[in-house]
Every structure is written in structure tokens, then in C-alpha cells.
Amino acid sequence: MAFTIAIDGPAAAGKGTISRAVAAHFGFAHLDTGLLYRAVGRKMLDGVEPILAAQQLRPEDLGVDGLRTAAVGQAASRVAVLPEVRAALLDFQRAFARRDGGAVLDGRDIGTVICPEAEAKLFVTASAEVRARRRYEELLAGGAVTDFETVLAETRERDHRDATRADAPLKPAADALMIDTSELDVEAAVAAAISAVEARSLERLKG
């Protein structure tokens, strides 16, 4: 039986960590849809035209090294504003979402565009400052040379681009449960997400 959990939110809010934990808890498959755009962005940085890169994307492209770098993240945000890129990746995501056994997808437009009929929808967020601090510490741990103000500016720039793009802007679905992780540790955030999904599941069964 198909059961789709859509988890959206801005960069570094914790949706990836939460999504993986939720998928593991329920025994569902997990897809980080942001990796699709990062893989296309990586190909663009390598000189491939982004629409062509999206059309030719293969599952193995999601496992290449370097997809989590800041440069690839910015490239992913730039290619994500292209309607042709989003259209090329749409079928891949929807087919994954309706696979037997359940699926968790995280991204920026899962509950609003990719899977508007998802059985459960969450929107994971946090303040720009908190998200920038998390990203800054992650970059330092990876050996990057940067400073907090630069990362904060990049975070705000990406938020603005994601929220104002004409095609599938970042916003909560009308029926999504909001989870603000600004002051939550990982365990509390995951517990809140699992409780929300279980509550939504019961609502569906009763309905």
C-alpha cells in the first residue's frame, strides 16, 4: 500500500535528518529530492546545460562525491528556478512517492506541487540565524574556509530566491503541520514529526 509523507522546508532546518529518521521509524523508502537538484547543479558547474542534465539524470548521479558543498548548493538553487528542470524531475519524484510500502520525500515543494495528495505533510523550519549557524559549523567541520556572516548572507539569499521563484516557490502546504526546530534538539524534532504523522494516519483511518 502506498503512503506518502511530504516534508518541506528551507535549507539547514533539519528536514533531511528528520526525514531519514521518520522513514527508518516507519520502514518507508526515503528520497532527498534536493539531491536531484544538487546533481543537476553539479553537472552545470561541470559545463553541462542544466535542462539537458535534468533530462539525463540517472539514480547513480545522486551518489557522486561533492554534492553537499556550498558551491553545489548555490548551483542547485539556481537550476531549481528553471521550469524545464523542475518538469524533467517531476515524474521521477512522483513515481517514487507512490511506490508500495510507503515513501518519505523531503524538499521544497513536495506537499504543494509534487505530492499535493500526500497522506501526511510537514513543514520544517528554523530562523535564518540558526540555520546559518548550523551550516557554518558543518562547513568548518568539512574543512571549508568561510565566516558566519557570509554563510548567513548566502542563507538569506537562497531563502529569497526559493520563496520568490515563479515556479513552485517554497511555502508550506495549507494542510502541513509546522515544526520549528530553532530550539529543538534532533530527538525532540524527530519525535514531533513522528507524532504528527501518526496523528494524521489516525485521522485518515477514521475518515
SEKE-31946 format. One record per residue (C-alpha): chain; y, x, z. Coordinates in steps of 0.2 Angstrom, whole numbers, m for minus. Layout:
SEKE-31946
+-------+-------+-------+-------+
: chain :     Y :     X :     Z :
+-------+-------+-------+-------+
:     A :     Y :     X :     Z :
...
+-------+-------+-------+-------+
END
This chain:
SEKE-31946
+-------+-------+-------+-------+
: chain :     Y :     X :     Z :
+-------+-------+-------+-------+
:     A :     0 :     0 :     0 :
:     A :    17 :     6 :    m4 :
:     A :    30 :     8 :    10 :
:     A :    47 :    17 :     6 :
:     A :    58 :    25 :    19 :
:     A :    75 :    29 :    11 :
:     A :    85 :    42 :    21 :
:     A :   103 :    47 :    15 :
:     A :   117 :    57 :    22 :
:     A :   129 :    72 :    19 :
:     A :   124 :    90 :    19 :
:     A :   118 :    98 :    36 :
:     A :   117 :    81 :    45 :
:     A :    99 :    84 :    49 :
:     A :    91 :    71 :    36 :
:     A :    79 :    84 :    30 :
:     A :    72 :    88 :    47 :
:     A :    71 :    70 :    52 :
:     A :    63 :    65 :    35 :
:     A :    50 :    78 :    37 :
:     A :    46 :    73 :    55 :
:     A :    46 :    54 :    50 :
:     A :    34 :    57 :    35 :
:     A :    22 :    68 :    47 :
:     A :    23 :    54 :    60 :
:     A :    18 :    40 :    48 :
:     A :     7 :    51 :    37 :
:     A :    18 :    47 :    22 :
:     A :    22 :    59 :     7 :
:     A :    39 :    67 :     8 :
:     A :    52 :    71 :    m6 :
:     A :    68 :    80 :    m3 :
:     A :    77 :    74 :   m18 :
:     A :    91 :    86 :   m15 :
:     A :    79 :   100 :   m21 :
:     A :    79 :    91 :   m38 :
:     A :    97 :    94 :   m40 :
:     A :    96 :   111 :   m32 :
:     A :    83 :   116 :   m45 :
:     A :    94 :   109 :   m59 :
:     A :   109 :   119 :   m52 :
:     A :    99 :   135 :   m51 :
:     A :    94 :   133 :   m69 :
:     A :   113 :   130 :   m73 :
:     A :   118 :   146 :   m64 :
:     A :   104 :   155 :   m75 :
:     A :   113 :   148 :   m90 :
:     A :   103 :   133 :   m94 :
:     A :   113 :   117 :   m99 :
:     A :   112 :   105 :   m84 :
:     A :   106 :    90 :   m93 :
:     A :    93 :    99 :  m103 :
:     A :    87 :   107 :   m86 :
:     A :    86 :    90 :   m78 :
:     A :    76 :    83 :   m93 :
:     A :    64 :    98 :   m92 :
:     A :    62 :    99 :   m73 :
:     A :    44 :   102 :   m68 :
:     A :    37 :   100 :   m50 :
:     A :    34 :   119 :   m49 :
:     A :    53 :   121 :   m51 :
:     A :    55 :   114 :   m33 :
:     A :    46 :   129 :   m26 :
:     A :    56 :   143 :   m33 :
:     A :    65 :   155 :   m22 :
:     A :    83 :   154 :   m18 :
:     A :    86 :   135 :   m19 :
:     A :    94 :   135 :    m2 :
:     A :   108 :   147 :    m5 :
:     A :   126 :   141 :    m3 :
:     A :   129 :   145 :   m22 :
:     A :   115 :   134 :   m27 :
:     A :   121 :   121 :   m15 :
:     A :   138 :   120 :   m23 :
:     A :   130 :   120 :   m41 :
:     A :   119 :   106 :   m36 :
:     A :   134 :    96 :   m30 :
:     A :   142 :    99 :   m47 :
:     A :   127 :    94 :   m58 :
:     A :   125 :    79 :   m47 :
:     A :   141 :    71 :   m53 :
:     A :   134 :    70 :   m71 :
:     A :   127 :    53 :   m75 :
:     A :   115 :    60 :   m88 :
:     A :   107 :    72 :   m75 :
:     A :   105 :    58 :   m62 :
:     A :    97 :    47 :   m76 :
:     A :    85 :    60 :   m80 :
:     A :    79 :    62 :   m62 :
:     A :    78 :    43 :   m59 :
:     A :    61 :    39 :   m65 :
:     A :    53 :    54 :   m55 :
:     A :    60 :    48 :   m39 :
:     A :    56 :    30 :   m41 :
:     A :    38 :    34 :   m46 :
:     A :    36 :    45 :   m30 :
:     A :    44 :    31 :   m19 :
:     A :    31 :    18 :   m24 :
:     A :    16 :    29 :   m23 :
:     A :     1 :    22 :   m12 :
:     A :     1 :    27 :     6 :
:     A :    19 :    27 :     9 :
:     A :    34 :    39 :     5 :
:     A :    49 :    46 :    13 :
:     A :    64 :    51 :     2 :
:     A :    79 :    59 :     8 :
:     A :    95 :    62 :    m2 :
:     A :   112 :    54 :    m5 :
:     A :   109 :    38 :   m15 :
:     A :    91 :    34 :   m11 :
:     A :    95 :    17 :    m2 :
:     A :   109 :    12 :   m13 :
:     A :   103 :    17 :   m31 :
:     A :    85 :    25 :   m31 :
:     A :    76 :    13 :   m20 :
:     A :    88 :    m2 :   m15 :
:     A :    72 :   m12 :   m11 :
:     A :    65 :     1 :     2 :
:     A :    57 :    m6 :    17 :
:     A :    67 :     5 :    29 :
:     A :    84 :    13 :    26 :
:     A :    93 :    26 :    37 :
:     A :   109 :    35 :    35 :
:     A :   110 :    51 :    45 :
:     A :   127 :    58 :    48 :
:     A :   137 :    70 :    59 :
:     A :   155 :    76 :    60 :
:     A :   161 :    89 :    47 :
:     A :   164 :   102 :    60 :
:     A :   146 :   100 :    67 :
:     A :   138 :   101 :    50 :
:     A :   148 :   116 :    45 :
:     A :   143 :   125 :    61 :
:     A :   125 :   122 :    58 :
:     A :   127 :   128 :    40 :
:     A :   137 :   143 :    46 :
:     A :   123 :   148 :    58 :
:     A :   110 :   145 :    45 :
:     A :   119 :   156 :    33 :
:     A :   122 :   170 :    46 :
:     A :   103 :   170 :    50 :
:     A :    99 :   172 :    32 :
:     A :   110 :   187 :    31 :
:     A :   125 :   180 :    22 :
:     A :   142 :   187 :    24 :
:     A :   155 :   172 :    27 :
:     A :   166 :   164 :    40 :
:     A :   166 :   147 :    49 :
:     A :   182 :   142 :    40 :
:     A :   176 :   145 :    23 :
:     A :   160 :   135 :    27 :
:     A :   170 :   121 :    34 :
:     A :   181 :   120 :    19 :
:     A :   166 :   120 :     7 :
:     A :   158 :   106 :    18 :
:     A :   173 :    95 :    16 :
:     A :   175 :    99 :    m2 :
:     A :   157 :    94 :    m5 :
:     A :   159 :    78 :     5 :
:     A :   174 :    73 :    m5 :
:     A :   165 :    77 :   m21 :
:     A :   149 :    67 :   m16 :
:     A :   159 :    52 :    m9 :
:     A :   171 :    50 :   m24 :
:     A :   160 :    53 :   m39 :
:     A :   159 :    39 :   m51 :
:     A :   140 :    38 :   m52 :
:     A :   131 :    34 :   m36 :
:     A :   143 :    40 :   m23 :
:     A :   137 :    45 :    m6 :
:     A :   139 :    30 :     6 :
:     A :   127 :    20 :    17 :
:     A :   117 :     6 :    11 :
:     A :   123 :   m11 :    18 :
:     A :   107 :   m13 :    27 :
:     A :   105 :     5 :    33 :
:     A :   104 :    10 :    51 :
:     A :   116 :    23 :    55 :
:     A :   111 :    39 :    65 :
:     A :   125 :    51 :    71 :
:     A :   117 :    67 :    75 :
:     A :   133 :    76 :    81 :
:     A :   127 :    76 :    99 :
:     A :   109 :    73 :    97 :
:     A :    95 :    87 :    98 :
:     A :    81 :    86 :    85 :
:     A :    69 :    77 :    96 :
:     A :    81 :    63 :   100 :
:     A :    86 :    61 :    82 :
:     A :    68 :    60 :    76 :
:     A :    64 :    48 :    90 :
:     A :    79 :    37 :    85 :
:     A :    73 :    37 :    67 :
:     A :    55 :    33 :    71 :
:     A :    60 :    19 :    82 :
:     A :    72 :    12 :    68 :
:     A :    58 :    12 :    55 :
:     A :    45 :     4 :    67 :
:     A :    58 :    m9 :    71 :
:     A :    61 :   m13 :    53 :
:     A :    42 :   m13 :    49 :
:     A :    40 :   m27 :    63 :
:     A :    54 :   m37 :    55 :
:     A :    46 :   m36 :    38 :
:     A :    29 :   m41 :    45 :
:     A :    37 :   m56 :    55 :
:     A :    47 :   m61 :    39 :
+-------+-------+-------+-------+
END
